[in-house]
Amino acid sequence: MRLLIISFLWFALSSAAQAAPQDEDVTKSAADKSMVSHLTDQLYGAKDKASDKATGLITQAMGLLGVPYKRGGSSEASGFDCSGFVRHLYEKSVGRLLPHRAEEQARSTEVIDRSELQPGDLVFFNTMKRTFSHVGIYLGDGKFIHSPRTGKSVKVEDMRSAYWQQRFNGARRVPLDTESGKP
């Protein structure tokens, strides 16, 4: 049931976010955050500690919708690049300190098959003619959240679109069931 709710939430958010014109991003972000807050209350029934952490991570990630991209950025105040966004969320929500660069995050986490993706897992893409040059956080139902590029802000996208399918490099899992803050 929880997976069904998560899937519905991510589908609704990403479909609406992609249809909204760019100048409505801030207004849409506020509505998305409100919807996430409402549905999150239903998701916290999880009994599994790792599931609770993944739910918290995703809830916090959705709360950052609309934060602008900034090269080398790693804070809500100044903005994020893709790996800074991931690093910030894992440190803030589950106490895991990941490296800042996307390729280092790929090396320091567990390789999983695309078919094994679960909410909270990392997804990597080749967007700069080199492997693992971009990273995002998987939400479920083929959707992921990331800080895309200069001029854009944190948003949800569909991995099944032609652009992301052609650039997909792999999936990784950050163990959430350990107490250690080291990758």
C-alpha positions as CSV (number, residue, x, y, z in Angstrom):
1,M,0.0,0.0,0.0
2,R,2.8,2.4,0.9
3,L,4.5,1.8,-2.4
4,L,1.3,2.5,-4.2
5,I,0.9,5.8,-2.4
6,I,4.5,6.8,-3.1
7,S,4.1,5.9,-6.8
8,F,0.9,8.0,-7.0
9,L,2.6,10.9,-5.3
10,W,5.6,11.0,-7.5
11,F,3.5,10.5,-10.7
12,A,1.2,13.4,-9.7
13,L,4.1,15.7,-8.8
14,S,6.3,15.0,-11.8
15,S,3.4,15.2,-14.3
16,A,2.2,18.5,-12.9
17,A,5.8,19.9,-12.6
18,Q,6.6,19.1,-16.3
19,A,3.3,20.7,-17.5
20,A,3.8,24.0,-15.6
21,P,5.5,26.9,-17.4
22,Q,8.8,28.0,-15.9
23,D,7.5,31.2,-14.4
24,E,5.1,29.2,-12.3
25,D,7.8,27.0,-10.8
26,V,7.8,28.8,-7.4
27,T,4.0,28.6,-7.0
28,K,4.0,25.0,-8.1
29,S,6.8,24.1,-5.7
30,A,4.6,25.4,-2.8
31,A,1.7,23.3,-3.9
32,D,3.9,20.2,-4.3
33,K,5.4,20.7,-0.8
34,S,1.9,20.9,0.6
35,M,0.8,17.7,-1.1
36,V,4.0,15.9,0.0
37,S,3.4,17.0,3.6
38,H,-0.1,15.6,3.5
39,L,0.8,12.3,2.0
40,T,3.9,11.9,4.2
41,D,1.7,11.5,7.2
42,Q,0.3,8.3,5.6
43,L,3.7,7.0,4.7
44,Y,5.2,7.0,8.2
45,G,3.5,3.7,9.1
46,A,6.6,1.9,7.8
47,K,7.9,-0.7,10.3
48,D,11.3,-1.1,8.6
49,K,14.0,1.3,9.8
50,A,15.6,1.7,6.4
51,S,12.2,2.4,4.9
52,D,11.6,5.1,7.5
53,K,14.9,6.7,6.6
54,A,14.2,6.5,2.9
55,T,10.8,8.1,3.4
56,G,12.3,10.9,5.5
57,L,15.0,11.4,2.8
58,I,12.5,11.7,0.0
59,T,10.2,14.0,2.0
60,Q,13.2,16.3,2.6
61,A,14.2,16.1,-1.0
62,M,10.7,17.1,-2.1
63,G,10.9,20.0,0.3
64,L,13.8,21.4,-1.8
65,L,11.9,21.6,-5.1
66,G,12.6,24.9,-6.7
67,V,16.0,25.5,-5.0
68,P,18.3,26.8,-7.8
69,Y,21.2,25.0,-9.3
70,K,24.7,26.3,-8.4
71,R,27.9,24.8,-9.6
72,G,29.7,23.4,-6.6
73,G,26.8,24.3,-4.4
74,S,25.8,22.2,-1.4
75,S,23.4,24.3,0.6
76,E,19.7,25.3,0.6
77,A,20.7,29.0,0.9
78,S,23.1,29.1,-2.0
79,G,21.8,26.3,-4.2
80,F,23.0,22.9,-5.2
81,D,24.8,21.1,-8.0
82,C,23.6,17.5,-8.5
83,S,26.1,15.8,-6.2
84,G,25.9,18.5,-3.6
85,F,22.1,18.0,-3.5
86,V,22.5,14.3,-2.9
87,R,25.3,14.8,-0.3
88,H,23.2,17.4,1.6
89,L,20.1,15.2,1.7
90,Y,22.0,12.1,2.9
91,E,23.9,14.0,5.6
92,K,20.8,15.9,6.8
93,S,18.2,13.2,6.7
94,V,20.1,10.0,7.6
95,G,23.5,11.2,8.8
96,R,25.4,9.6,6.0
97,L,28.3,11.6,4.7
98,L,28.9,11.0,0.9
99,P,31.7,12.4,-1.2
100,H,30.8,15.6,-3.1
101,R,31.5,14.4,-6.7
102,A,29.0,12.2,-8.5
103,E,31.6,9.7,-9.7
104,E,33.0,9.3,-6.2
105,Q,29.4,8.8,-4.9
106,A,29.1,6.0,-7.5
107,R,32.3,4.4,-6.3
108,S,31.4,4.6,-2.6
109,T,28.0,3.0,-2.8
110,E,26.6,-0.5,-3.6
111,V,25.9,-1.4,-7.2
112,I,22.3,-2.5,-7.8
113,D,20.4,-3.5,-10.9
114,R,17.9,-1.0,-12.4
115,S,15.2,-3.5,-11.6
116,E,16.1,-3.4,-7.9
117,L,15.6,0.4,-7.6
118,Q,13.8,1.5,-4.4
119,P,12.9,5.0,-3.3
120,G,16.1,6.7,-1.9
121,D,18.5,4.9,-4.2
122,L,20.9,6.9,-6.4
123,V,20.6,7.0,-10.2
124,F,23.6,8.0,-12.3
125,F,23.7,9.4,-15.8
126,N,26.3,10.4,-18.5
127,T,25.4,14.0,-19.2
128,M,28.9,15.3,-20.0
129,K,30.4,12.6,-22.2
130,R,31.8,10.7,-19.2
131,T,30.2,8.1,-16.9
132,F,28.7,9.1,-13.6
133,S,28.7,12.8,-14.5
134,H,25.2,13.4,-13.0
135,V,23.3,11.9,-10.1
136,G,19.8,12.1,-8.7
137,I,17.7,10.3,-6.1
138,Y,15.2,7.7,-7.2
139,L,11.6,8.4,-6.0
140,G,9.7,5.4,-7.4
141,D,7.6,4.7,-10.5
142,G,10.5,5.7,-12.8
143,K,10.8,9.2,-11.3
144,F,13.9,10.8,-9.8
145,I,14.7,14.2,-8.2
146,H,17.8,16.1,-8.9
147,S,19.4,19.5,-9.4
148,P,19.8,19.6,-13.2
149,R,21.9,22.4,-14.5
150,T,22.6,26.2,-14.5
151,G,19.4,28.2,-15.0
152,K,17.2,25.4,-13.6
153,S,16.2,24.3,-10.1
154,V,15.7,21.1,-8.1
155,K,12.9,19.1,-9.9
156,V,11.4,15.7,-10.5
157,E,11.8,14.0,-13.9
158,D,11.0,10.7,-15.5
159,M,13.9,8.3,-16.1
160,R,11.9,6.7,-18.9
161,S,12.1,9.8,-21.1
162,A,14.3,9.3,-24.1
163,Y,16.9,11.8,-22.9
164,W,17.4,10.1,-19.5
165,Q,17.2,6.5,-20.9
166,Q,20.0,7.2,-23.3
167,R,22.2,8.6,-20.6
168,F,21.5,6.1,-17.7
169,N,24.8,4.8,-16.3
170,G,23.6,2.8,-13.3
171,A,22.0,2.6,-9.9
172,R,23.5,2.5,-6.5
173,R,22.3,2.0,-3.0
174,V,23.5,3.8,0.1
175,P,23.1,1.4,3.1
176,L,20.6,3.1,5.4
177,D,20.4,0.5,8.1
178,T,23.8,1.2,9.7
179,E,24.5,3.7,12.4
180,S,27.9,4.8,10.8
181,G,28.0,8.1,9.0
182,K,30.7,6.8,6.7
183,P,30.0,5.5,3.2
